[in-house]
Amino acid sequence: MEKEINVLDELNKGACMGMDAIHFILDKVKDNHFKEILENQYNEYQTISNKIKELYPEYSEKKPHETNAMNKAMTWYGITMKTMTDQSNSKIAELLLQGTNMGIIEGRKLLNNKNSNEEVNKLVEEYVTMQEKAVEKLKTFL
């Protein structure tokens, strides 16, 4: 049961970081098509997070871990600094790709460990697949 809690916590932190990054960067995006893709990606992260919150009570009375205020501040600061002089679609896509790739790596590590049950692994697989599709969409803006 502890394994499932750890996996769900890691997934939820990743989904929250993705939502935070999109939230912080969305006002810098001028291209409506790109903005729509990011809004859809935000919604997909939110869906994953909601599924985690529904599943979590089966394993713990607590709530799933989310990104803390320090991580949110660091994400905001990093995005602000890196887009200060370049707010092009290419730069924004590059920043989001870096974070998305980190999420894919973490998700693949969780899957390869195979320490959790089938239901949790299915959610990890959904998370990784969602991010891999996002990478393909983001690459078109580089």
C-alpha positions as CSV (number, residue, x, y, z in Angstrom):
1,M,0.0,0.0,0.0
2,E,2.9,2.4,0.7
3,K,4.2,1.8,-2.8
4,E,0.9,2.9,-4.3
5,I,0.8,6.0,-2.1
6,N,4.4,7.0,-3.2
7,V,3.5,6.5,-6.9
8,L,0.3,8.4,-6.7
9,D,2.1,11.2,-4.8
10,E,4.8,11.5,-7.5
11,L,2.2,11.4,-10.3
12,N,0.2,14.1,-8.6
13,K,3.2,16.3,-8.1
14,G,4.1,16.0,-11.7
15,A,0.6,16.8,-12.8
16,C,0.5,19.8,-10.5
17,M,3.9,21.0,-11.8
18,G,2.6,20.7,-15.4
19,M,-0.5,22.7,-14.5
20,D,1.5,25.4,-12.7
21,A,3.9,25.8,-15.6
22,I,1.1,26.1,-18.1
23,H,-0.7,28.5,-15.8
24,F,2.4,30.7,-15.5
25,I,3.2,30.7,-19.2
26,L,-0.3,31.0,-20.8
27,D,-0.5,34.8,-20.6
28,K,2.8,35.0,-22.6
29,V,1.3,32.9,-25.5
30,K,0.0,35.1,-28.3
31,D,-0.8,32.4,-30.8
32,N,-4.4,31.2,-30.3
33,H,-3.8,27.7,-31.7
34,F,-0.8,27.3,-29.3
35,K,-2.9,28.6,-26.4
36,E,-5.7,26.2,-27.2
37,I,-3.2,23.2,-27.2
38,L,-1.8,24.4,-23.8
39,E,-5.3,24.8,-22.4
40,N,-6.1,21.2,-23.5
41,Q,-2.9,20.0,-22.0
42,Y,-3.7,21.8,-18.7
43,N,-7.1,20.0,-18.7
44,E,-5.5,16.6,-19.3
45,Y,-3.2,17.2,-16.3
46,Q,-6.2,18.2,-14.2
47,T,-8.0,15.0,-15.3
48,I,-5.1,12.9,-14.2
49,S,-4.9,14.8,-10.9
50,N,-8.6,14.3,-10.3
51,K,-8.3,10.5,-11.0
52,I,-5.5,10.4,-8.4
53,K,-7.6,12.2,-5.9
54,E,-10.5,9.7,-6.5
55,L,-8.1,6.7,-6.1
56,Y,-6.0,8.0,-3.2
57,P,-8.6,7.3,-0.4
58,E,-8.2,3.6,-1.1
59,Y,-4.6,3.8,0.1
60,S,-4.5,6.7,2.6
61,E,-6.7,9.0,4.7
62,K,-4.4,11.9,3.7
63,K,-4.5,14.0,0.5
64,P,-2.1,13.4,-2.4
65,H,1.0,15.5,-2.4
66,E,1.0,18.6,-4.6
67,T,3.8,21.1,-5.4
68,N,4.7,23.3,-2.5
69,A,4.8,27.1,-2.5
70,M,8.6,27.1,-2.9
71,N,8.4,24.9,-6.1
72,K,5.7,27.0,-7.5
73,A,7.7,30.1,-6.9
74,M,10.8,28.6,-8.5
75,T,8.7,27.5,-11.5
76,W,7.2,31.0,-11.9
77,Y,10.6,32.6,-11.5
78,G,12.3,30.3,-14.0
79,I,9.6,30.9,-16.6
80,T,9.7,34.6,-16.0
81,M,13.5,34.9,-16.3
82,K,13.7,32.6,-19.4
83,T,10.9,34.4,-21.3
84,M,11.9,37.9,-20.3
85,T,13.6,38.6,-23.7
86,D,12.1,35.9,-25.8
87,Q,8.4,35.0,-25.6
88,S,8.3,33.3,-29.0
89,N,6.3,30.1,-29.5
90,S,9.7,28.3,-30.0
91,K,11.1,29.4,-26.6
92,I,7.8,28.6,-24.8
93,A,7.6,25.2,-26.4
94,E,11.2,24.5,-25.5
95,L,10.6,25.3,-21.9
96,L,7.5,23.2,-21.7
97,L,9.2,20.3,-23.5
98,Q,12.0,20.3,-20.9
99,G,9.5,19.9,-18.1
100,T,7.3,17.4,-20.0
101,N,10.3,15.2,-20.8
102,M,11.2,15.2,-17.1
103,G,7.7,14.0,-16.3
104,I,8.0,11.2,-18.9
105,I,11.3,10.1,-17.4
106,E,9.8,10.0,-13.9
107,G,6.7,8.2,-15.2
108,R,8.7,5.6,-17.1
109,K,10.8,5.0,-13.9
110,L,7.7,4.4,-12.0
111,L,6.4,1.9,-14.6
112,N,9.7,0.1,-14.8
113,N,9.8,-0.5,-11.1
114,K,6.4,-2.3,-11.3
115,N,6.0,-1.9,-7.5
116,S,2.4,-0.9,-7.6
117,N,-0.8,-2.6,-8.5
118,E,-2.5,-2.8,-11.9
119,E,-4.9,0.1,-11.2
120,V,-2.1,2.5,-10.2
121,N,0.1,1.3,-13.1
122,K,-2.7,2.0,-15.5
123,L,-2.9,5.6,-14.3
124,V,0.9,6.0,-14.6
125,E,0.7,4.6,-18.2
126,E,-2.1,7.1,-18.9
127,Y,0.0,10.0,-17.5
128,V,3.1,9.0,-19.6
129,T,1.0,8.5,-22.8
130,M,-0.6,11.9,-22.3
131,Q,2.8,13.6,-21.9
132,E,4.3,11.8,-24.9
133,K,1.4,13.1,-27.0
134,A,2.0,16.6,-25.6
135,V,5.7,16.4,-26.7
136,E,4.7,15.7,-30.2
137,K,2.3,18.7,-30.3
138,L,4.9,21.0,-28.6
139,K,7.6,20.0,-31.1
140,T,5.6,21.6,-33.9
141,F,6.2,25.0,-32.2
142,L,10.0,24.8,-31.9
